Amino acid sequence: MDAADLMAVALLAEPTRQRLYLYLRERGEPVGREQAARHAGIKPRLAAFHLDRMADAGLLDVGYRRLSGRVGPGAGRPAKVYSVSPRSFSVEVPQTRYGLAASMMATALSADGPGGDGKSLQDVATAAGERLGGEIRRQARTKGALLEAVQHKLSQLGYEPRLGESGEWTMRNCIFAELSASHRELVCPMNAAFVTGLVDGARLKSLRVERRTAPPGCCVRLASQ
């Protein structure tokens, strides 16, 4: 276990700090201390204290920009802004090496080529998703309840789904990020198969799974049909 990771995650145990961090994750763009303070219902100076603590721990990135949108003389000095760091943190008790084991399995599967066990992996992922979707379907009977339950399940899994005005769901987080970085041709189809299975298992015929390639975030999105 990395002691620095443990200390960083421990900072989020403080309720106000956690609220600020989750707000920045939701915004997905740099935020000034005044705006963050208004959201948390605290003074800007206290917000700055918490934000700087998280920045020092690597949870947040710091930048500077003019929040007024004005340029040139009289526009004022750039303000300090904060955004969520792309760095990932891992804390496991007791310590495990699941990532290493998964990476080795992915490497072995990749060696078989596109026509090998990669298809078997997609079949397994589809079945796993369908089981989760089936559980959701049995618990939520109406379409509205199904949509809410699927979104909740995706959030629980770590996808961080965001529903856009067009009805499209973007997944702001890749839950297989480290594996997909080195085995994208294997992991992304597996991920798409899993999400497709979940949606099909829930029998949400109003949504279809689409692949996307532009980072950041997940390689799939849900679109209305």
Secondary structure by P-SEA (a helix, b strand, c coil): ccaaaaaaaaaaccaaaaaaaaaaaaacccccaaaaaaaacccaaaaaaaaaaaaaaccbbbbccccccccccccccbbbbbbbbcbbbbbbcccccaaaaaaaaaaaaaaaccccaaaaaaaaaaaaaaaaaaaaaaacccaaaaaaaaaaaaaaacccccccccccccccccccccccccccccaaaaaaaaaaaaaaaaccccbbbbbbccccccccccccc
